Amino acid sequence: MNKIRWKLTSPTIHLLITTCTCLLLSLPCQAQIDYFSSISGLENLLRTEEYLLQSFREYVRASKQHLQTLESELHRIEMEYAQAARNAENYLTNPVNVYRLMKRLTNDWTIYEERVQSDEAAQTFLRQMNEYRETLSFPSTEDFRASAAALARLQETYHLDTTQIAGGFLNGVKYGTSMTWQDCFVLGKQLFHLEEYNHTKMWLKESMQRLSREPYYRDPHTFDYVEDVAKSLLNLGDLETALKLSDDVLSLDPTRSTAKYVKNTILTPVGERKPTLTTNPSYYHQTEEFETYKKVCRGEITASPTQLRPLRCRYETNNHPYRLIAPLKLEEHSLDPLVVTFHDFIDDTKIATIKYMAEPRMQRSTVRDVVTLSKATDFRISKNAWLGYQEHDYMLGMLRDLHDITGLDVTRCEKLQVANYGLGGHYEPHWDFYLDTERMPEGLGNRIATAIFYLSEVEQGGATAFPNLKFAIKPKKGNVLFWYNLHRTLEGDYRTRHAACPVLKGSKWIANVWINDITQPFTRPCLLHQDDEISKPYATIV
């Protein structure tokens, strides 16, 4: 039983650490990095816990009269770290593990400091902790908040069961250790502050179910948390559970004032109660399109057979001399609009080089809006880097191969965008073409076509979804997904609205090539008739 007193009241908000991040011990502190938006860099947080664990181990060994509780906590964290160290990439691509790692670094380790404040043997430990906060990587308050939001997003998108997640399962696959009742409790409180009230209720109830399996009545401090949960559930309208928790506390300690308040409030006539809290999603998140997007990500709906002819897989040469002897494997997903996959388009050596060049330049991904040119938002959770094609022959080769197989002129393209999706990383439905022609890159024109190079496998989630076309493409390392964003009239094809489904397990790396229209009048000429009317009904989001 964990007897450490956990405090989540407003005077202890400092538990969510805002220390500046340092990538190496020898480097000065840098601006805070948002670790949640990319899997790349999370190894620094695991490395931080390695140092903290070592210092904590030395302190426990030096203190002969240390509480048995601390030894128990040390053993639990050592077991967790040992599991992570055996396969750090597998550990860090599990969103539950990442949330718990951030929770430990922003919450638990500060509590351990408080427990040893009065111990003379603790001075070395405390001094080392202060040094680590100046030299090691720590997640920010925003990282901790976003990790909780990511779990809620994954749970909502993929209809994940709370008990399964808490048990270390994602879509029925066991990936890691179970969450403790404290993990579930802190997550529930975070979601409450994020106004994710439906998920708050689930996680607080899961916390109490896990706590009920322990002899918590031996630790009177734990009553504070049970009362806190009861009060929160009262506000959320779960009166039955709130009343049961209050009765349980009062049966063990009749003097508990909060439990009395909750019970008396529930027994108050209905007309005199305060209204309960309910989640109020944004307008777009209530639309039919967004609901369809989530269903497509889950694989619940697929495209109906409305194509001009049956879709097929075939070899493609585009009548190019080289491709006549080395054709590409092409898989059709849609004929109108054209959406295809070229299999085994780029090899592992080229992929490793591109990722190596991109990693030092990765920054939080942004989106365009009507007010600012770009901004970071929960609408898109990832990091990206921009690489000039002239920087390496491999990237010039990517353009050359696209030209060979599509026939498009690739002399005018935006820079290569390399992206890595983080904890629950996603990109909600959007169009790649510019709606506002005044914001198009000067001298390039609009994005006539998109080619997504998949630079990694993704174990679960992370598909590229087309809600209007009702299908999703699972990332496969080495493949390229290609489609046209514009009609031949150069009007936007609104049917190509697409999204990156949240990454449930894994690390998703992609590289985006946007081919622009300014040099395409002879490679993809206009038709003798208007061909853009068919997509206009999709311009309105319902």
N, C-alpha and C positions, 0 to 999 in steps of 0.2 A: 504493500500500500504506500503510495506516495504521500508523505506527510508535509511536503513543502507547501507553504501557504502561497497560493497564486492570487495576485492582486490585479484587477482589471479596472479599478476606479480611475477617474480622471486625473488624480494627482500622480498616477504612475504611467502616464502616456509615454514618459521617457523610456519605457521598456522597449518601445519600437525605435530601434537605433537609427540615427541619422548621420553616423560617422562617415566622413568622406572615404571613398574607395581608393585603395592602392593596389595595383596589379602585381607589383613585386616589392619585396622588403627594401630594396635599395632605391626605389623610386619615391619621389615626393608625392604627397596626396594630390589626387586629381579630382575633377568634377565627378559627382555621383553618377554611376552607371546604372541604368535600369535593367537589372539582370532578368526580370521576368519576361522581357520582350524577345529574348533569343536564347536558345540552348547554348550557343557559343558563349563561353565565359563563365558558365555556372561552375566549372571546375575550380575556379578561384574560391567560391564559397565553401566547397568541400575541403579545399586546402586550408581555409581559415579554421574550420572545425578540427582539422588535424592538429593544428598548433594549440587550440583551446583545450582539446582533449588531453594532449601531452601535459600541459601545465596543470590541468585539473587532476590528472593522475598523480603527478608529483606532490601536489598539495595533500591529497587524500592519504597518500602513503606517509607523509611527514607528520600528519596529525593523528596521534594514537587514540585520542578521545573523540574523534570525529563521529558524527551521528551515523547510525547504520543506514539511515535514509539516503545520505549522500553516496554511500558505497553502492547502494542499490541503483541509484540514478546513473552512476558512473558505469556500472555493468551494462545497463540498458543502452546507453549511448555507444559504448564500445562495441556491443553486438551490432548495433545499427551501422556504425562506421565500418566495421569489418565487412559487413555485407556490401556496403557501397564500394569499398576499396577493391573488392574482388572483381568488380566490373563497373567502373565509375560511369561509363556511358549509359549502360543499361539502367543503372540506378537513377541517373539525372534526367533520363527521358521519361520517367514515371512522374506524372504531375502530383500525385499524393506524396511521393518522397521529397520532391522539391518544396512543396508546401511545408512539410514537417521540418525539413532542413532550415528553411527561412524562419519558421516558428522558433526553432531551438536557438538560432543565432540572434533573433530579435527579442526573444522573450525569456527562454529558459536560462540562458547563460547569465543574464543579468540577475536573475533570481538566485543563482548559485553564489554570485558575488555578495549579495545581501546577506546570505546565510553565514558567510565567514567573516563579516566585517569585524566582529569582536574577538576573533581568534588570532593570537600572536603569530601562529605558524602560517597565517594566511597572507602576511604582508608580501611575500615573494609572489604568491599567486595574483594578488591584486595589482602589484606593480607590473607583472607580465600582461595582465588583462588591459591595463591602460596603454602599454606599449603596442599591443596588438591592435587596439582601436585606432592607433595612429598609423599603422603600417600595413595592415591586412585588409582584405576585401570583406565588407559587411553589406548586407542588403539594406536598402532604405525603407522607410515607412511605406513609400509607394510600391516597392517590390512586394512587401508583405501583403498590402491591400490587394495588389493585382494578382498575387498567387491565389488568394481566396476567391476573387472574382473569376479567375480561370477555372477553378474547380466547379463553381456554380455554372459557368458557361458550358463546360463539358457535360455536367450532369443534365442540364436542360437539353442540349443538342442531341445527346445520344441516349437519353432516358435511362441514366444509370441509377441503380438502386443505392441508397445511402448506406445501408448496412454492408453491401458488397464493397463499396469504395473503402469504407472504414476498415473492412477486413483485408484490404490489400488487393482486391480484385478489380480489374477493368474489363468490362464486357465478358465476364466469366473466366478471365485468365488471371491466375495468381502471380503478381509481380513483386510484391514486397511484404514487409511486416505490417501488422495491423496497427491502426491508430489507437491511441489511448483515449480514455474518456476526456482527459484534459485537451488533447488535440481537437476532438470533436467540439468541446465546449468553446475553445478560443475561436475556432472556425465559425461556429454559430454566432458568436458575438460580433465577429468581423462582418459577417453577412448582414447582421441586424443594422450595423452602421452604414452598410452599403445599400440599405433599403431593399435587400433581397429577402423579403419576409417569408416567402414560401419555403425557400431553402433554409432559412434560419430555423424555422420550426422543425424541419427534418433533422438538422444536425444537433440541435439542443436535445431533442428527444432521443437521438442515438447516443448522445453523451450520457444521459441519465440511464439508459438501458445498460450501457457498459459499466457505469458506476455502481449500479445495483448488484453487480456480480462481485463487488468488493465490500469488505467490512468497513464502509465509510463512517459508520457511527462511532468508530474508535477515534476518529479525528474530527473534533468539533468545528475546525476551520472549514471543513468540506461542506458543512451546512450552509455557509455563505453562498457557495456556488449553486447548491440545490435551490436555495431561495431565489437567487438571481435568475435561474432558469424558469422557476415557477412564475416570477413576475413578468419575464419576457413573454412566456407563453400566454399569460393573462392578456397582455397587450396585443398579442397576435390572434386572440380569440379561441385558443385551445383550452377551454375552461376545464374540461374533464381531466386532462393531464396536469394542469396547474393545480387543481384542487387535490389530486392524488399526491403530488409532490409535497404540497403544504401539509397535508394530513400526516405524511410519513415523517416529516421533520418535527411536527408538533408532538407526535407520539413518542419521539425520543427526547425532545427538549421543548416543553410547553411554553418556555419563556421567549421563543424566537419571534421577534416583532414583525419581521417581513412576512413570514409564513402566516401570521395572524392577519396581516393586512390583505394578503392575497385571498385567503379563505373568506374573510368578511366581505371583500369586494365581490367575489363570485356569488355569495349568498344575498347580495343586495338586489332588490327588484330590477328587472331588465331595463326599465325606462330611466333609471338613475345611473347606469353605467356609462363610461366613456366609450366612444366608438373604437373598434379594433383596427389595427393597422393591416393594410393589404398592399401587395406589390403593385406598382403602377408603371408598367413597361412603356417605353416610348411608342409614339404612333407607328413608326415603321416596324417595330418588333411585334405589333399586333396585326400586321397586314397578312393577306393571303400569300403573297410572295415569300415573306420571311418564313412562314410556316412550311411552305413547299420546300424552301431551301433546306430546312432542318430535316425534313423527311427524305430528301434526296441524299443528304449526308449520311443518314441512317440506312439508306438502301431500301426504304419502304415503298418508294414509287420509282418507276422506270419509264422511259420514253415509249409511247405507243407506236406501232409500225405504220407511220404515215409518210415514209420516205418514197421518193420517186421509184426506187427499186430496192431490193433487199441489200442491206449493208453487208460488206464483205472485208476480208483480209486478203491482201495481195502484195506482190512485188511491184515496186514503182521505180521507173527509170527516168521519167519525164523526157525521154529521148535524148538524154545527155550521154555523150560518148563514154565517159568514165562509168556512169551508172548502168550502162548496158552490160558491163562485166561485173559490176558490184552494186546490184540493185538494193534498195532499202525496203524493209518490211513495213507496210502501211496497213493500219487498222482504221476503218471508217466508223465514226460515231454519229455523224450527221452529214447529209448531202446538201441540205439547204436550211440554214447556213452550213458551209463546209467546216467540219471539225474532224480532224484526223490525228492519229498518233503515228509517229515514225519510231519504230523499235530499234534499240541498240544503235542510236545515232551518235553517241559520244562515249569514249572509253574511260576507264577508271583513271588512267594517268592524266588525261586532260582535266577530268573532274577534280582530282586532288590538287592540281596546279592552280586552277581557278579559285578553289576554296582557300588555298594558301595565300593567294594574292588579295583576296577579299577580306579575310578575317581582321587584319589590323585596321581596316577602314570602316568596319561595321558601325552604323549609327541607327537610332530608332527610326523606323519607317513612319512616313507621314502621308496624309491624304490632302487633296485639293478641296477647297470649299469656296463658297461665293464671297467670303469676306477676305480670307487670307490665301496666299498662294499655296501654302501647305502648313499642316499642323499635326502633332501627335494626337492620337485618339484611340479609345477602346474599340472603335470600328475596325482598326487594323493593329494587330499585335505581332510585330516582327522587327527584325533589324535588317538593314541592307547596306550595300556598298555599290558604288558606281565605278566601273572599270572601262577605260578606253580600249577599243579593239586593237589599236596599234601597240598596246603594251605587251602583247605576246602573240606569237604565230598561232597558238591554239585558238585564240578568240577570232583571229582573222579567218581561220579555218572553219569556225562555226558559221560565219557569214557566208563563206564560199559554198559550204555544203547546203545551206538554206537556199541560196541562189540556184544551185544545180537542180534541186529537187522541186522548187516552186516556180522557178522562172522569174521571180521578182528581182528588181534592182535593189541591191543592198548597200549602195554607196552612200545613202542618207538614212542613217539609223540613229536613234538615241543611244547613249552609252549602255553597255551591258549592265543590267541591274542584278546583283547577286543577293539573295535574301535567305534568312534563316528564321524559322518560326519557333517561338519560345513556348513557355508553359501555357498550354491551351491555345497556342498561337493560331490566328485565323485572320481572314479578311472578308468582311461581309459583302454581299452582292454589290457589284459595281460594273461599269463599262470601262474598257480600256481606252476607247476613243474620246477625244475632247468634245464635250458638249458645248463649251464656250470656245469658239474658234479664235477669239482674241488671245487666248492663253496658250495657243499652240506654240511649240518651240520655233523660234525664228529660223526660216530657211529650211524647215523640215516638213511642215504640213501636218496632217492628221495621221493617226496610227492606222494604217490600212490592214495590218495583220499582226498577230501576236504569236510568238513561239516560246513556250515554257520548257526549258531544259531541266529535267529532274536530276539533281545531283546526289540524291540519297534515297534509300528506301524509307518508308514510314510504316511502322508495325501496325498501328491502328489509327484511323482518322486521317486528316490531312488531304483528303481528295479535293480535286478541282471540280466544283459543282456548277451546273448550268440550270438554274431553277426553271427558266422558261422552256428549255428543251427537255427537262426532267431526266437528266442523267448526270453521273459523276465519274471522273476518271481518277483511279487510284495511282499515286506516284510510283513509278518504277525507275530505279536508277539507270541512267543512260538513255531513257526515252525522251522524245520531244513531242509535246502537244501543240498543235498548230491550228489556227482558225483565222478567218477574215473578220475584221471588225466593221468594215465598211461595205456597203453595196457598191456596185460598179458606178453608180451615180456619185459616189463619194459621200453619200449620206450615211449616218451611223446606222448599223444594223442592231436594233434594240433587243433582238432575240439573243444576242451574245452576252447579255448580262451574266456574270459569273462570280464565283466566290471561292475562297480557300476555306474548306471545312476545318474546324478546330482539330489540332493535333492531339490525339488522345494518348498515344504512346509512341515515342520516337523523336527524332530530330529531322525536321523537313528542310532540305536545302534545295533551292531552285535558282535558275538564272533566266531572266526575262530578256528576250530580244523583241523590240518593237520596230517593225519595218514601216517607214513613213511613205506617204502617197505622192510626194512632190516629184519623184522621178519615175512614176509608174504609168504615164499616159499610154505608152506603147506596149508595156508588159501586161497590163490588165485594162484594156480600153473599155470605154462605156458601151452599153448595148444600144440598140435602136429604139428601145422602149424603157420607160421608167421601171426600175426593179426594187424600189424602196418602199412601196406602199404596203407590202406584206408585213413589214416589221413595225409599222407605226402604232398599231394597237398595243404593242409592248412598251411603248414609251411612257405610259402612265402606270405607276405602281399602285396596285390595289391589294 
